[in-house]
Amino acid sequence: MDNTKQTVVVTGFGPFGEHAVNASWVAVQELQKLGLGKKVDLHVLEVPVEYQTVQSLVPSLWEQYHPQLVVHVGVSGMATTVTLEKCGRNYGYKGLDNSRFCPDSQCCIVGGPDCIDSVIDMESVCKRVSASGLGVTVSVSKDAGRYLCDFTYYTSLYLSRGRSAFVHVPPIGKPYSGPDLGRALQAIVREMLELPEQEEICCHHLHSMTSS
């Protein structure tokens, strides 16, 4: 690869429900401290737990930064591992957000496909991070939960033609600290960028951006 810098956007969520401190945003802030190396421009953003904000914010990330990769991070109260989500779902959004709002359609994109898979090989990322001796357990899932996490992921996958990722983290201290989660995110994003298929996607994405 050449020395052109890659642009990566990583988002975490703000407080909601019982999560007065959202572990996802803590983890993303820890990642920001660590960085992704000199060849990666890292941009981080805290996303409010609101459907309508997500609908406007996610497109703006792609338009503003033209990133090679966007990684969304969310918290799961049921998780005990750092979980890589393989796909986003379009339907089944019934839970109210922080503004007591829920889409009337209960879906992300009216007329969109039921499910969109990430082009990133999550199984491969999981194996490579697990083999690195990080001390944080990583797993893979096919269900991001039908709330703002899943809603955000599907929206991003739809806009990016699959060039997005979603990572669920457990609450802080159950069992991992914020710095633990930050190190895990750093390792995960680095592995995603190093996958051969991701490099091809990045090159194609850069070409389409310059030719459009």
Salt bridges, closest charged atoms under 4 A:
GLU18 OE2 - HIS19 NE2 3.72
GLU30 OE2 - LYS33 NZ 3.27
ASP41 OD1 - LYS5 NZ 3.38
GLU85 OE2 - HIS168 ND1 2.82
GLU123 OE2 - LYS86 NZ 3.71
ASP143 OD1 - ARG146 NH1 3.44
ASP180 OD1 - ARG183 NH2 2.85
GLU191 OE1 - ARG128 NE 2.74
GLU194 OE1 - ARG128 NH2 3.79
